[in-house]
């Protein structure tokens, strides 16, 4: 317990709990919660489907990240200043959405949802950059874990809690409350410490666009590193695409899946990320990546067993618990690893670039999974999905040597 307090108790790490919450809050408000509001107002299902396009800014954020590296607002510094700007804009846009109605003015709501997505993606850019800038080397894992915990808690508040509130108060009031919560998040930004290292930002916007790219690709093995980033969690992406259909196909109810996967899964993820951050602080990022890469294979075995024995609540809880626990550990280490790669002059742009490549795998890996299940069945699918861990493991000696001396940002040689 003393070790956990030492790792997570300092101001730099603790402030990321609030910033992670701020990052996670808008997502459900333009996703599942908005879909529920639209459904309750009998909006055409085709329109609801089209609304999924409002999430595009999250995949394109690298395009305007250089602006947030180049320019500094006149208050709270380069990172915290931008965070405050995005939080205020988000609060105003969420409030405006509450004043609208998806039933009578769906395209106004769509425009506001797109604005929220843009501001939310912008906030993600600068929160990620701030986290990489403010943390010391030994705090990277704990900082990544704390951010994930805050983010997950926010998804519960703007998702499950908002839906529950909507049964008792009008949707307009639900969004008013969420806007107030978003505005309150500015307090976390004011209280967060300024990075101790003073960094000179790029002198021109052109430098902010090109220097992050040339700085990264000038390194030996830069392209292979992007491949490593894409494949380290490949097995999770493959199996995750089919987890919910699999559980429903076995005969579990939607309530079973929702309760265990969301509630128990959230708790397991939080424990996994916190435990992962603590392990990273003790043994370093490289060795943690090795250990967690192998641990991430265990949930696939658990799901294979569940597929063989059929509907069994204890086996389902064990499989979901393992999946979220081990996945949380791996995420904490991997986020810390990507933060360490970034040059602090261009953290916003470089981290946005790396996470964009990571997202490509999450999107594309799910495409063939349905065909795989139809061809080989559930038990063999999860057994084969475990092989997705091999590419990342095979590249670990190249990019995360077990015996390497980790020296913080200065160790960015590949």
C-alpha positions in Angstrom: 0.0 0.0 0.0 2.9 2.3 0.8 4.4 1.7 -2.6 1.1 2.6 -4.3 0.8 5.8 -2.3 4.4 6.7 -3.3 3.7 6.1 -7.0 0.2 7.6 -7.2 0.3 10.2 -4.4 2.3 13.0 -6.0 0.7 16.0 -7.6 1.8 15.4 -11.1 0.3 11.9 -11.3 -2.8 12.7 -9.2 -3.8 15.7 -11.4 -4.1 13.4 -14.4 -7.1 11.7 -12.8 -9.1 14.9 -13.3 -7.7 15.5 -16.8 -8.4 11.9 -17.8 -12.0 12.4 -16.6 -12.3 15.6 -18.6 -11.1 13.7 -21.7 -13.6 10.9 -21.3 -16.7 12.9 -20.5 -17.7 14.1 -24.0 -17.4 10.8 -25.8 -20.7 9.2 -24.7 -22.5 12.5 -25.0 -22.1 12.3 -28.8 -22.2 8.5 -28.9 -24.4 6.1 -26.9 -26.1 8.7 -24.8 -27.0 10.8 -27.8 -28.3 7.7 -29.6 -30.5 7.0 -26.6 -31.9 10.5 -26.7 -32.5 10.3 -30.4 -34.3 7.0 -30.1 -36.5 8.3 -27.3 -37.6 11.1 -29.7 -38.3 8.6 -32.5 -35.5 9.9 -34.8 -35.2 7.7 -37.9 -32.7 4.9 -37.5 -31.0 5.8 -40.7 -30.3 9.3 -39.3 -29.0 7.8 -36.1 -26.6 5.6 -38.1 -25.3 8.6 -40.1 -24.6 10.4 -36.8 -21.7 7.9 -36.2 -19.7 10.1 -38.7 -19.4 12.8 -36.0 -16.6 10.8 -34.5 -14.3 11.5 -37.5 -12.3 14.3 -35.7 -10.9 11.7 -33.3 -9.2 9.9 -36.3 -8.0 13.1 -37.9 -6.6 15.0 -34.9 -3.0 14.7 -36.1 -3.9 17.3 -38.8 -4.3 20.2 -36.4 -2.1 19.0 -33.6 0.9 21.1 -34.9 -1.2 24.3 -34.2 -1.3 23.3 -30.5 2.4 22.7 -30.5 3.2 26.0 -32.2 1.0 28.5 -30.4 0.7 29.2 -26.7 -2.4 30.8 -25.1 -1.8 33.9 -23.0 -2.6 32.0 -19.7 -1.5 28.8 -17.9 1.2 27.9 -20.4 1.3 26.0 -23.7 -0.4 22.9 -22.5 -2.7 23.9 -19.6 -3.8 27.0 -21.6 -5.1 24.9 -24.5 -6.7 22.5 -22.1 -8.7 25.3 -20.5 -9.8 26.7 -23.9 -11.1 23.3 -25.1 -12.9 22.6 -21.8 -14.7 26.0 -21.9 -15.7 25.4 -25.6 -16.9 21.9 -24.7 -19.0 23.1 -21.9 -20.6 25.7 -24.1 -21.2 23.2 -26.9 -22.7 20.6 -24.6 -25.0 23.3 -23.1 -26.1 24.3 -26.6 -26.9 20.7 -27.5 -29.1 20.6 -24.4 -31.0 23.6 -25.7 -31.6 21.8 -29.0 -33.7 18.9 -29.9 -32.7 15.9 -32.1 -36.3 15.3 -32.9 -37.1 18.7 -34.3 -33.7 19.9 -35.4 -31.5 16.9 -36.0 -29.0 18.7 -38.2 -28.4 21.4 -35.6 -27.7 18.7 -33.1 -25.4 17.0 -35.7 -23.4 20.2 -36.1 -23.1 20.6 -32.4 -22.0 17.0 -32.0 -19.4 17.5 -34.6 -18.2 20.6 -32.8 -18.0 18.7 -29.5 -16.1 15.9 -31.2 -13.6 18.4 -32.7 -13.1 20.1 -29.3 -12.9 16.8 -27.5 -10.3 15.5 -29.9 -8.3 18.7 -29.5 -8.5 18.3 -25.7 -7.2 14.8 -26.1 -4.2 16.1 -28.1 -3.1 18.5 -25.5 -3.9 16.3 -22.5 -1.7 13.6 -24.0 1.0 16.2 -24.6 0.8 17.6 -21.1 1.0 14.1 -19.6 4.2 13.3 -21.6 5.7 16.7 -20.7 4.9 16.9 -16.9 5.8 13.3 -15.8 9.2 12.2 -14.8 10.5 8.9 -16.3 9.6 6.8 -13.3 6.1 8.2 -13.3 5.1 7.5 -16.9 3.4 4.2 -16.1 1.5 5.6 -13.1 0.5 8.7 -15.1 -0.8 6.5 -18.0 -2.8 4.4 -15.5 -4.3 7.3 -13.7 -5.4 8.9 -16.9 -7.1 5.7 -18.0 -8.9 5.4 -14.7 -10.2 9.0 -14.9 -11.3 8.4 -18.5 -13.2 5.2 -17.7 -15.0 6.8 -14.8 -16.1 9.7 -17.0 -17.5 7.2 -19.5 -19.7 5.8 -16.7 -20.8 9.2 -15.7 -21.7 10.5 -19.2 -23.0 7.0 -20.3 -24.7 4.9 -17.7 -25.3 7.6 -15.1 -26.7 10.0 -17.8 -29.1 7.3 -19.0 -30.3 6.7 -15.5 -30.9 10.4 -15.0 -32.9 10.6 -18.2 -35.5 8.4 -16.6 -36.2 11.1 -13.9 -35.4 14.4 -15.5 -35.7 15.8 -19.1 -32.8 15.1 -21.5 -32.2 18.9 -21.7 -31.4 18.9 -17.9 -29.1 15.8 -18.3 -27.0 17.7 -20.8 -27.0 20.9 -18.7 -25.6 18.8 -15.8 -22.9 17.4 -18.1 -22.0 20.9 -19.3 -21.6 22.0 -15.7 -19.4 19.0 -15.0 -17.2 19.8 -18.0 -16.9 23.4 -16.8 -15.9 22.2 -13.3 -13.1 20.3 -14.9 -11.3 23.6 -15.5 -10.5 23.4 -11.7 -8.3 20.4 -12.3 -6.5 22.3 -15.0 -5.8 25.3 -12.7 -4.6 23.0 -10.0 -2.4 20.8 -12.2 1.4 21.7 -12.0 3.2 23.3 -14.9 5.9 21.0 -16.5 9.3 21.6 -14.8 11.2 21.5 -18.0 10.9 24.7 -20.1 10.6 23.8 -23.7 10.9 26.3 -26.6 8.0 25.6 -29.1 8.5 25.6 -32.9 9.2 29.1 -34.3 6.8 28.8 -37.2 3.7 26.7 -38.1 5.8 25.2 -40.9 8.3 24.0 -38.3 5.5 22.7 -36.1 4.3 20.5 -39.1 7.5 19.3 -40.5 10.0 19.1 -37.6 8.0 16.6 -35.6 7.9 14.3 -38.6 11.6 14.7 -39.5 12.6 14.4 -35.9 10.8 11.1 -35.6 11.6 9.6 -39.0 15.3 10.6 -38.7 15.7 7.9 -36.1 17.0 4.4 -37.1 14.1 2.0 -37.2 11.4 4.7 -37.2 9.1 2.9 -39.7 9.5 -0.5 -37.9 8.6 1.2 -34.7 5.3 2.3 -36.2 4.7 -1.4 -37.1 5.5 -2.4 -33.6 3.0 0.2 -32.3 0.4 -1.3 -34.6 0.9 -4.9 -33.6 1.7 -4.9 -29.9 -2.0 -5.2 -29.0 -3.1 -6.9 -32.1 -4.4 -10.0 -30.3 -6.7 -7.8 -28.1 -8.0 -6.0 -31.2 -8.9 -9.3 -32.9 -10.6 -10.9 -29.9 -12.3 -7.7 -28.7 -14.1 -7.3 -32.0 -16.1 -10.5 -31.3 -16.4 -10.6 -27.5 -20.0 -9.3 -27.2 -21.4 -11.4 -30.2 -19.7 -14.4 -28.7 -21.2 -14.0 -25.3 -24.7 -13.4 -26.7 -24.3 -16.4 -29.0 -23.5 -18.6 -26.0 -26.9 -17.7 -24.6 -26.0 -15.0 -22.0 -28.6 -12.2 -21.8 -27.8 -8.6 -22.7 -28.2 -7.8 -19.0 -25.6 -10.4 -18.2 -23.2 -9.1 -20.7 -23.8 -5.4 -19.8 -23.5 -6.0 -16.1 -20.4 -8.1 -16.2 -18.7 -6.5 -19.1 -19.3 -2.9 -18.1 -19.4 -3.0 -14.3 -17.0 -5.8 -13.4 -15.0 -5.2 -16.5 -14.5 -1.5 -15.5 -13.3 -2.5 -12.0 -10.9 -5.0 -13.5 -9.6 -2.4 -16.0 -9.0 0.1 -13.2 -7.2 -2.5 -11.1 -5.1 -3.6 -14.1 -4.0 -0.1 -15.0 -3.2 0.8 -11.4 -1.3 -2.4 -10.9 0.5 -1.9 -14.2 1.6 1.6 -13.3 3.0 0.3 -10.0 4.9 -2.5 -11.8 6.3 -0.1 -14.3 7.6 2.2 -11.6 9.5 -0.7 -10.1 10.9 -2.6 -13.1 10.7 0.0 -15.9 8.8 0.2 -19.1 10.7 -2.3 -21.3 10.5 -5.2 -18.9 6.8 -4.4 -18.2 6.1 -4.6 -21.9 7.6 -8.1 -22.0 5.7 -9.3 -19.0 2.4 -7.8 -20.1 2.7 -9.0 -23.7 2.7 -12.6 -22.4 0.0 -11.9 -19.8 -2.3 -10.6 -22.6 -2.4 -14.1 -24.0 -4.2 -15.6 -20.9 -7.7 -14.1 -21.6 -7.7 -15.8 -25.0 -7.2 -19.2 -23.3 -10.0 -18.3 -20.9 -12.4 -17.5 -23.8 -11.4 -20.7 -25.6 -12.3 -22.7 -22.5 -15.6 -20.8 -22.2 -16.4 -21.6 -25.9 -15.7 -25.3 -25.2 -17.8 -25.6 -22.1 -20.6 -23.4 -23.2 -22.8 -21.0 -21.1 -21.2 -20.8 -17.6 -21.4 -17.7 -15.5 -18.2 -18.4 -13.4 -16.2 -19.0 -16.6 -17.6 -15.8 -18.2 -16.7 -13.7 -15.2 -13.2 -15.2 -15.1 -12.7 -14.6 -18.8 -13.9 -11.0 -18.7 -12.0 -10.2 -15.5 -8.7 -11.6 -17.0 -9.3 -9.7 -20.3 -9.8 -6.4 -18.6 -7.1 -6.9 -15.9 -4.4 -7.9 -18.3 -5.5 -5.5 -21.0 -5.3 -2.6 -18.4 -1.7 -3.6 -17.5 -0.7 -3.7 -21.2 -2.3 -0.4 -21.9 -0.6 1.3 -19.0 2.8 0.1 -20.2 2.2 0.8 -23.9 0.9 4.4 -23.3 4.0 5.0 -21.2 6.2 3.6 -23.9 4.7 5.9 -26.6 5.0 8.9 -24.3 8.7 8.2 -23.9 9.2 8.3 -27.6 7.9 11.9 -28.0 10.2 14.9 -28.3 8.8 17.4 -25.8 9.0 20.2 -28.4 6.4 18.4 -30.5 4.6 16.1 -28.0 1.1 17.0 -29.3 1.9 16.2 -32.9 4.1 13.1 -32.4 1.8 11.5 -29.8 -1.2 12.1 -32.1 0.7 10.4 -34.9 1.6 7.4 -32.8 -1.9 6.9 -31.5 -3.4 7.3 -35.0 -1.3 4.3 -36.1 -2.4 2.4 -33.0 -6.1 3.1 -33.9 -5.6 1.8 -37.4 -5.1 -1.7 -36.0 -8.2 -1.4 -33.8 -10.3 -0.5 -36.8 -8.9 -3.0 -39.4 -8.3 -6.0 -37.2 -12.0 -6.5 -36.7 -12.9 -6.7 -40.4 -12.0 -10.4 -41.0 -13.1 -11.7 -37.5 -16.7 -12.5 -38.6 -15.4 -14.6 -41.5 -13.0 -16.4 -39.2 -15.7 -17.4 -36.8 -17.9 -18.7 -39.5 -15.0 -20.7 -40.9 -13.4 -22.2 -37.8 -15.9 -21.7 -34.9 -15.6 -19.9 -31.6 -13.0 -22.2 -29.8 -10.5 -22.1 -32.6 -11.1 -18.4 -33.2 -10.0 -17.4 -29.7 -7.1 -19.9 -29.9 -6.0 -18.4 -33.2 -6.5 -14.8 -31.9 -3.8 -15.5 -29.3 -1.3 -15.8 -32.1 -1.9 -12.1 -32.7 0.4 -11.5 -29.8 3.4 -13.0 -31.6 4.4 -10.1 -33.9 4.6 -7.7 -31.0 6.6 -10.2 -28.9 9.0 -10.9 -31.8 9.7 -7.2 -32.1 10.2 -6.6 -28.4 14.0 -7.4 -28.4 14.4 -4.7 -31.1 12.4 -1.9 -29.5 12.2 -2.7 -25.8 15.3 -4.8 -24.9 15.0 -6.5 -21.5 18.5 -5.4 -20.3 18.4 -1.9 -21.7 19.1 1.0 -19.3 16.1 3.2 -19.3 17.1 6.9 -19.1 13.9 8.8 -19.8 13.5 10.9 -22.9 17.2 10.8 -23.5 16.8 7.1 -24.4 14.7 7.7 -27.5 17.4 6.1 -29.8 15.8 3.1 -31.5 
